[in-house]
Amino acid sequence: MPHATVPVDLQKVRETATLLLAPGAEVPSSEGLETLRRTLAGMMREAIPEVEATAGRRPQDDVLRACALACVGEVRMRLRLVVGDGFEQRLARAVKLARSVRALADHCQTLGCAS
């Protein structure tokens, strides 16, 4: 049975990612960083089924399908990564999550996800 997907709010995803990715972005506090990491991870978990479902409807040899599914694989890997306790390590991981969630949003837009 296919997963029901929740429409991804692309604007909210991009705005959240920008909190870490914008030039000159303010570095959050340790507590703020953890909140942001959890928010980004939640957005990724919401976007994955939508990107997969939309990509899965494209032909097997479709380039957009292949790129989107490769991105999903990378996102899943990043969600499983264990990171050290240091603030700089946690910040670097959050930045990677922000890049990944933004990439998922880009694939959603390109594929025409229902958002």
Short mmCIF file of the C-alpha atoms (twelve columns), coordinates in Angstrom:
data_MODEL
# 
_entry.id   MODEL 
# 
loop_
_atom_site.group_PDB 
_atom_site.id 
_atom_site.type_symbol 
_atom_site.label_atom_id 
_atom_site.label_alt_id 
_atom_site.label_comp_id 
_atom_site.label_asym_id 
_atom_site.label_seq_id 
_atom_site.Cartn_x 
_atom_site.Cartn_y 
_atom_site.Cartn_z 
_atom_site.pdbx_PDB_model_num 
ATOM 1   C CA . MET A 1   0.000  0.000  0.000   1 
ATOM 2   C CA . PRO A 2   1.535  3.395  -0.988  1 
ATOM 3   C CA . HIS A 3   2.308  5.998  1.641   1 
ATOM 4   C CA . ALA A 4   0.017  8.981  1.869   1 
ATOM 5   C CA . THR A 5   2.189  12.021 1.414   1 
ATOM 6   C CA . VAL A 6   1.956  15.319 3.202   1 
ATOM 7   C CA . PRO A 7   2.407  18.285 0.858   1 
ATOM 8   C CA . VAL A 8   5.757  19.931 1.475   1 
ATOM 9   C CA . ASP A 9   5.627  23.644 2.251   1 
ATOM 10  C CA . LEU A 10  8.508  24.608 -0.040  1 
ATOM 11  C CA . GLN A 11  8.618  28.193 1.158   1 
ATOM 12  C CA . LYS A 12  8.843  27.162 4.804   1 
ATOM 13  C CA . VAL A 13  11.534 24.578 4.004   1 
ATOM 14  C CA . ARG A 14  13.634 27.149 2.170   1 
ATOM 15  C CA . GLU A 15  13.144 29.787 4.873   1 
ATOM 16  C CA . THR A 16  14.207 27.329 7.563   1 
ATOM 17  C CA . ALA A 17  17.282 26.193 5.625   1 
ATOM 18  C CA . THR A 18  18.237 29.829 5.035   1 
ATOM 19  C CA . LEU A 19  18.578 30.337 8.781   1 
ATOM 20  C CA . LEU A 20  21.848 28.388 8.503   1 
ATOM 21  C CA . LEU A 21  22.772 28.823 4.849   1 
ATOM 22  C CA . ALA A 22  22.370 32.537 4.198   1 
ATOM 23  C CA . PRO A 23  25.583 34.527 3.845   1 
ATOM 24  C CA . GLY A 24  26.305 36.036 7.236   1 
ATOM 25  C CA . ALA A 25  23.682 33.869 8.953   1 
ATOM 26  C CA . GLU A 26  23.714 34.258 12.708  1 
ATOM 27  C CA . VAL A 27  25.047 31.200 14.518  1 
ATOM 28  C CA . PRO A 28  22.296 29.885 16.790  1 
ATOM 29  C CA . SER A 29  22.749 29.074 20.450  1 
ATOM 30  C CA . SER A 30  23.309 25.440 21.366  1 
ATOM 31  C CA . GLU A 31  19.635 25.063 22.280  1 
ATOM 32  C CA . GLY A 32  18.515 26.903 19.141  1 
ATOM 33  C CA . LEU A 33  20.753 24.681 17.034  1 
ATOM 34  C CA . GLU A 34  19.147 21.527 18.428  1 
ATOM 35  C CA . THR A 35  15.671 22.916 17.759  1 
ATOM 36  C CA . LEU A 36  16.680 23.815 14.213  1 
ATOM 37  C CA . ARG A 37  18.226 20.373 13.653  1 
ATOM 38  C CA . ARG A 38  15.046 18.665 14.796  1 
ATOM 39  C CA . THR A 39  12.934 20.924 12.579  1 
ATOM 40  C CA . LEU A 40  15.109 20.216 9.542   1 
ATOM 41  C CA . ALA A 41  15.072 16.464 10.207  1 
ATOM 42  C CA . GLY A 42  11.283 16.534 10.506  1 
ATOM 43  C CA . MET A 43  10.978 18.412 7.231   1 
ATOM 44  C CA . MET A 44  13.208 15.852 5.569   1 
ATOM 45  C CA . ARG A 45  11.097 12.975 6.863   1 
ATOM 46  C CA . GLU A 46  7.981  14.694 5.477   1 
ATOM 47  C CA . ALA A 47  9.537  15.435 2.097   1 
ATOM 48  C CA . ILE A 48  11.083 12.014 1.445   1 
ATOM 49  C CA . PRO A 49  7.803  10.149 0.753   1 
ATOM 50  C CA . GLU A 50  6.513  12.950 -1.465  1 
ATOM 51  C CA . VAL A 51  9.697  13.121 -3.540  1 
ATOM 52  C CA . GLU A 52  9.838  9.331  -3.808  1 
ATOM 53  C CA . ALA A 53  6.200  9.033  -4.841  1 
ATOM 54  C CA . THR A 54  6.435  11.782 -7.427  1 
ATOM 55  C CA . ALA A 55  9.762  10.526 -8.818  1 
ATOM 56  C CA . GLY A 56  8.400  6.977  -8.881  1 
ATOM 57  C CA . ARG A 57  5.703  7.998  -11.338 1 
ATOM 58  C CA . ARG A 58  8.352  9.018  -13.888 1 
ATOM 59  C CA . PRO A 59  9.887  6.587  -16.391 1 
ATOM 60  C CA . GLN A 60  12.678 4.317  -15.120 1 
ATOM 61  C CA . ASP A 61  15.288 5.992  -17.337 1 
ATOM 62  C CA . ASP A 62  14.254 9.555  -16.468 1 
ATOM 63  C CA . VAL A 63  17.123 11.792 -15.333 1 
ATOM 64  C CA . LEU A 64  14.957 13.824 -12.930 1 
ATOM 65  C CA . ARG A 65  13.786 10.591 -11.309 1 
ATOM 66  C CA . ALA A 66  17.349 9.324  -10.887 1 
ATOM 67  C CA . CYS A 67  18.578 12.618 -9.414  1 
ATOM 68  C CA . ALA A 68  15.674 12.906 -6.992  1 
ATOM 69  C CA . LEU A 69  16.042 9.328  -5.779  1 
ATOM 70  C CA . ALA A 70  19.796 9.772  -5.353  1 
ATOM 71  C CA . CYS A 71  19.072 12.838 -3.239  1 
ATOM 72  C CA . VAL A 72  16.618 10.836 -1.124  1 
ATOM 73  C CA . GLY A 73  19.317 8.226  -0.545  1 
ATOM 74  C CA . GLU A 74  21.786 10.878 0.583   1 
ATOM 75  C CA . VAL A 75  19.198 12.459 2.859   1 
ATOM 76  C CA . ARG A 76  18.472 9.131  4.520   1 
ATOM 77  C CA . MET A 77  22.201 8.622  5.069   1 
ATOM 78  C CA . ARG A 78  22.522 12.076 6.655   1 
ATOM 79  C CA . LEU A 79  19.593 11.388 8.954   1 
ATOM 80  C CA . ARG A 80  21.398 8.273  10.250  1 
ATOM 81  C CA . LEU A 81  24.755 9.949  10.857  1 
ATOM 82  C CA . VAL A 82  25.953 10.044 14.429  1 
ATOM 83  C CA . VAL A 83  27.641 13.307 15.264  1 
ATOM 84  C CA . GLY A 84  30.027 14.212 18.059  1 
ATOM 85  C CA . ASP A 85  29.098 16.273 21.086  1 
ATOM 86  C CA . GLY A 86  31.039 19.396 20.136  1 
ATOM 87  C CA . PHE A 87  29.107 22.479 19.060  1 
ATOM 88  C CA . GLU A 88  31.103 22.852 15.826  1 
ATOM 89  C CA . GLN A 89  30.361 19.225 14.872  1 
ATOM 90  C CA . ARG A 90  26.670 19.682 15.570  1 
ATOM 91  C CA . LEU A 91  26.637 22.954 13.614  1 
ATOM 92  C CA . ALA A 92  28.348 21.296 10.623  1 
ATOM 93  C CA . ARG A 93  25.757 18.512 10.688  1 
ATOM 94  C CA . ALA A 94  22.885 20.998 10.851  1 
ATOM 95  C CA . VAL A 95  24.310 22.879 7.863   1 
ATOM 96  C CA . LYS A 96  24.450 19.607 5.907   1 
ATOM 97  C CA . LEU A 97  20.852 18.878 6.874   1 
ATOM 98  C CA . ALA A 98  19.842 22.361 5.723   1 
ATOM 99  C CA . ARG A 99  21.527 21.789 2.350   1 
ATOM 100 C CA . SER A 100 19.824 18.418 2.008   1 
ATOM 101 C CA . VAL A 101 16.362 19.672 2.877   1 
ATOM 102 C CA . ARG A 102 16.787 22.531 0.415   1 
ATOM 103 C CA . ALA A 103 17.814 20.001 -2.254  1 
ATOM 104 C CA . LEU A 104 14.678 17.960 -1.510  1 
ATOM 105 C CA . ALA A 105 12.596 21.124 -1.898  1 
ATOM 106 C CA . ASP A 106 14.287 21.801 -5.239  1 
ATOM 107 C CA . HIS A 107 13.489 18.266 -6.414  1 
ATOM 108 C CA . CYS A 108 9.890  18.668 -5.240  1 
ATOM 109 C CA . GLN A 109 9.561  21.832 -7.282  1 
ATOM 110 C CA . THR A 110 11.249 20.337 -10.355 1 
ATOM 111 C CA . LEU A 111 9.162  17.162 -10.230 1 
ATOM 112 C CA . GLY A 112 5.932  19.032 -9.590  1 
ATOM 113 C CA . CYS A 113 5.115  17.545 -6.195  1 
ATOM 114 C CA . ALA A 114 1.671  18.418 -4.865  1 
ATOM 115 C CA . SER A 115 2.673  21.262 -2.578  1 
# 
